[in-house]
């Protein structure tokens, strides 16, 4: 699990294929959301790796500076442009006031 999370973070990717070593077929696509769901459901019954006790900033999770945003009066096209130009997967919509 740690190796999967590390790969997702290191390579700044959102999906990681789980591949059958014998056939080479993709068995599953691992995502941040699925890892979090697993930890939420089974977290109390599995040993907790050190990274779960790390502070968010030390784990390299999140964006703390130069956060891409769009105003609520922006057009959908403007928002799509920000997604593409900034290479982000989420875009906070902020109040103009």
C-alpha positions as CSV (number, residue, x, y, z in Angstrom):
1,X,0.0,0.0,0.0
2,X,2.8,2.4,0.9
3,X,4.5,1.7,-2.5
4,X,1.3,2.4,-4.3
5,X,0.7,5.7,-2.5
6,X,4.3,6.7,-2.9
7,X,4.1,6.1,-6.7
8,X,0.9,8.1,-7.0
9,X,2.5,11.0,-5.1
10,X,6.0,10.8,-6.6
11,X,4.8,10.7,-10.2
12,X,1.9,13.1,-9.6
13,X,-0.6,10.7,-11.1
14,X,-4.2,10.0,-10.1
15,X,-4.6,6.4,-11.2
16,X,-2.3,3.4,-10.9
17,X,-2.9,0.1,-12.7
18,X,-2.7,-3.1,-10.8
19,X,-1.2,-5.7,-13.2
20,X,-1.3,-9.5,-13.0
21,X,2.4,-10.5,-13.0
22,X,1.7,-13.7,-15.0
23,X,-0.7,-12.5,-17.7
24,X,0.2,-8.8,-17.8
25,X,-3.5,-8.0,-17.7
26,X,-4.7,-5.0,-15.8
27,X,-6.7,-6.3,-12.8
28,X,-7.8,-3.0,-11.2
29,X,-7.1,0.7,-11.3
30,X,-6.0,2.1,-7.9
31,X,-7.0,5.7,-7.1
32,X,-6.5,8.0,-4.2
33,X,-10.2,7.7,-3.4
34,X,-10.1,3.9,-3.3
35,X,-7.0,3.9,-1.0
36,X,-8.8,6.4,1.3
37,X,-11.9,4.3,1.3
38,X,-9.9,1.1,2.2
39,X,-8.1,2.9,5.0
40,X,-11.4,4.3,6.3
41,X,-13.1,0.8,6.3
42,X,-10.2,-1.3,7.4
43,X,-7.9,1.2,9.1
44,X,-8.6,0.0,12.6
45,X,-7.7,-3.6,11.7
46,X,-4.5,-3.0,9.8
47,X,-1.1,-1.8,11.1
48,X,-0.7,1.9,10.5
49,X,2.3,2.9,8.4
50,X,4.3,5.9,9.5
51,X,3.1,8.1,6.6
52,X,-0.4,8.1,8.1
53,X,1.0,9.9,11.1
54,X,2.8,12.5,9.0
55,X,1.6,16.1,8.8
56,X,-0.1,16.9,5.5
57,X,2.6,19.4,4.5
58,X,5.4,16.9,5.2
59,X,3.7,14.2,3.2
60,X,3.6,16.5,0.1
61,X,-0.1,16.2,-0.1
62,X,-2.1,19.3,-1.3
63,X,-1.3,22.6,-2.8
64,X,-0.4,25.5,-0.4
65,X,0.8,28.2,-2.8
66,X,-0.4,29.4,-6.2
67,X,-3.7,27.5,-5.9
68,X,-5.6,27.4,-9.2
69,X,-9.1,28.9,-8.7
70,X,-12.0,30.2,-10.7
71,X,-14.5,32.8,-9.8
72,X,-18.2,31.9,-9.6
73,X,-18.9,34.3,-12.5
74,X,-16.3,32.6,-14.8
75,X,-17.7,30.7,-17.8
76,X,-17.5,26.9,-18.0
77,X,-15.0,27.4,-20.9
78,X,-12.8,29.6,-18.6
79,X,-12.8,26.8,-16.0
80,X,-12.0,24.2,-18.5
81,X,-9.1,26.3,-19.7
82,X,-7.7,26.5,-16.2
83,X,-8.0,22.7,-15.8
84,X,-6.0,22.2,-19.0
85,X,-3.4,25.0,-18.6
86,X,-2.7,24.4,-14.9
87,X,-2.9,20.5,-15.2
88,X,-5.2,20.3,-12.1
89,X,-7.9,17.7,-11.3
90,X,-9.9,20.0,-9.0
91,X,-10.7,23.7,-9.2
92,X,-12.1,25.6,-6.2
93,X,-14.8,28.1,-7.2
94,X,-14.4,31.2,-5.1
95,X,-16.8,34.0,-4.2
96,X,-16.1,37.3,-6.0
97,X,-16.9,39.3,-2.9
